[in-house]
Amino acid sequence: MRKPRPAARILLLDAEDRVLMFRFTPGDRPPFWCTPGGALDPGETYEAAARRELLEETGIDTDPGPQVARRHVEFVTIEGEPVSADERYFRVTVDAQDIDTSRHTPLEQRVMQEWRWFTRAELASHDEPWFPEDLIALLDQP
């Protein structure tokens, strides 16, 4: 039985329409790239979690705006727990390109040591996996 995992994820775009991705190196599987975000804290709304995760993972403190997409996906977390995730996506556009990772948890500091802004073309031709797999379609929707 997979544990339910409600999560808020951020489609963070810069002024050049590039998306921010973090590279995860979990050790028990090959490296992969993922958008900022994470699980909700108990009692937290998706919107509040989106704002908190955005601040914790990037140093950007702004309103994430309305939810723009929702996905249900099953995977094994970095901690090794099989989950059934209800992911809600929020689109945030910023001018700044500097990312502050000083609020990362010890686990994030260990497995998220690299980040990068990707164009859609760079993402499409990248040689490591990235998630969500339909990210380019999510970015292209109005």
C-alpha positions as CSV (number, residue, x, y, z in Angstrom):
1,M,0.0,0.0,0.0
2,R,1.4,3.4,-1.0
3,K,1.2,6.3,1.4
4,P,-0.8,9.3,0.1
5,R,1.4,12.3,-0.5
6,P,-0.2,15.6,-1.2
7,A,2.4,17.9,-2.7
8,A,2.8,21.4,-4.2
9,R,5.1,21.9,-7.1
10,I,6.3,25.1,-8.7
11,L,6.8,25.8,-12.4
12,L,9.3,28.6,-11.8
13,L,10.1,30.6,-14.9
14,D,12.5,33.4,-15.3
15,A,12.2,36.5,-17.5
16,E,13.7,34.5,-20.4
17,D,11.0,31.8,-20.1
18,R,13.4,29.3,-18.7
19,V,12.3,26.8,-16.1
20,L,14.2,26.1,-12.9
21,M,15.1,22.5,-12.2
22,F,17.0,20.9,-9.3
23,R,19.2,17.9,-9.9
24,F,18.6,15.1,-7.4
25,T,21.4,12.5,-6.7
26,P,19.7,10.1,-4.3
27,G,22.3,7.3,-4.4
28,D,19.8,4.5,-4.8
29,R,19.0,5.4,-8.5
30,P,20.4,7.5,-11.3
31,P,20.4,11.3,-11.0
32,F,17.3,13.1,-12.2
33,W,15.9,16.7,-12.4
34,C,12.7,18.0,-10.8
35,T,10.8,21.2,-10.3
36,P,10.9,22.9,-6.9
37,G,8.2,21.7,-4.5
38,G,7.4,19.1,-1.9
39,A,4.9,17.5,0.4
40,L,2.4,19.4,2.4
41,D,2.8,19.8,6.1
42,P,-0.1,18.5,8.2
43,G,-3.1,20.9,7.9
44,E,-1.4,23.0,5.2
45,T,-3.2,24.1,2.0
46,Y,-1.6,23.5,-1.4
47,E,-1.2,27.2,-1.9
48,A,0.5,27.7,1.5
49,A,2.8,24.7,0.8
50,A,3.7,26.2,-2.7
51,R,4.7,29.5,-1.1
52,R,6.7,27.7,1.7
53,E,8.4,25.3,-0.7
54,L,9.3,28.2,-3.1
55,L,10.9,30.1,-0.2
56,E,12.7,27.1,1.3
57,E,14.1,25.8,-1.9
58,T,14.8,29.0,-3.9
59,G,14.8,31.9,-1.5
60,I,11.9,33.5,-3.4
61,D,9.1,34.8,-1.3
62,T,6.1,35.5,-3.5
63,D,2.4,34.5,-3.9
64,P,2.4,31.4,-6.1
65,G,-0.9,32.4,-7.6
66,P,-3.6,29.9,-8.6
67,Q,-3.2,26.2,-9.2
68,V,-2.5,25.6,-13.0
69,A,-2.4,21.8,-13.1
70,R,-2.9,18.6,-11.1
71,R,-1.3,15.2,-11.5
72,H,-1.6,11.9,-9.7
73,V,1.7,9.9,-9.8
74,E,3.2,7.0,-8.0
75,F,6.9,6.9,-7.1
76,V,9.4,6.1,-4.4
77,T,10.6,9.2,-2.4
78,I,14.2,10.1,-1.8
79,E,13.7,8.6,1.7
80,G,12.7,5.3,0.0
81,E,9.0,5.4,0.8
82,P,6.5,4.3,-2.0
83,V,3.8,7.0,-2.3
84,S,0.8,7.9,-4.3
85,A,1.2,11.6,-4.9
86,D,-1.5,14.2,-5.5
87,E,0.6,17.0,-7.0
88,R,-0.8,20.5,-7.6
89,Y,1.3,22.8,-9.8
90,F,1.7,26.6,-9.5
91,R,3.2,28.8,-12.2
92,V,5.5,31.6,-10.9
93,T,7.5,34.0,-13.1
94,V,10.3,36.0,-11.6
95,D,12.9,38.5,-12.9
96,A,15.7,37.3,-10.7
97,Q,17.8,34.3,-11.7
98,D,19.7,34.0,-8.4
99,I,18.6,31.1,-6.2
100,D,19.2,31.0,-2.5
101,T,19.4,27.4,-1.2
102,S,20.4,28.3,2.4
103,R,17.0,27.1,3.7
104,H,17.4,23.6,2.3
105,T,17.0,20.8,4.8
106,P,20.0,18.5,5.5
107,L,18.5,15.9,3.1
108,E,18.0,18.5,0.4
109,Q,21.6,19.7,1.0
110,R,22.8,16.2,0.4
111,V,20.7,15.3,-2.7
112,M,20.0,18.7,-4.4
113,Q,23.4,20.2,-4.8
114,E,22.8,21.5,-8.3
115,W,20.2,23.7,-10.0
116,R,19.8,25.1,-13.5
117,W,17.5,27.2,-15.6
118,F,16.4,25.2,-18.7
119,T,14.9,26.4,-22.0
120,R,12.3,24.0,-23.4
121,A,14.8,22.9,-26.1
122,E,17.6,22.2,-23.6
123,L,15.2,20.2,-21.5
124,A,14.0,18.2,-24.5
125,S,17.5,17.2,-25.4
126,H,18.9,16.7,-21.9
127,D,20.5,13.3,-21.3
128,E,19.2,12.8,-17.7
129,P,15.6,12.1,-16.7
130,W,13.4,15.0,-15.5
131,F,10.0,15.1,-13.9
132,P,7.2,15.7,-14.4
133,E,7.6,13.9,-17.7
134,D,5.0,16.2,-19.3
135,L,6.7,19.4,-18.0
136,I,7.1,20.9,-21.5
137,A,3.3,20.5,-22.1
138,L,2.6,22.0,-18.7
139,L,4.7,25.0,-19.6
140,D,3.1,25.4,-23.0
141,Q,-0.5,25.5,-21.7
142,P,-2.1,28.9,-21.4
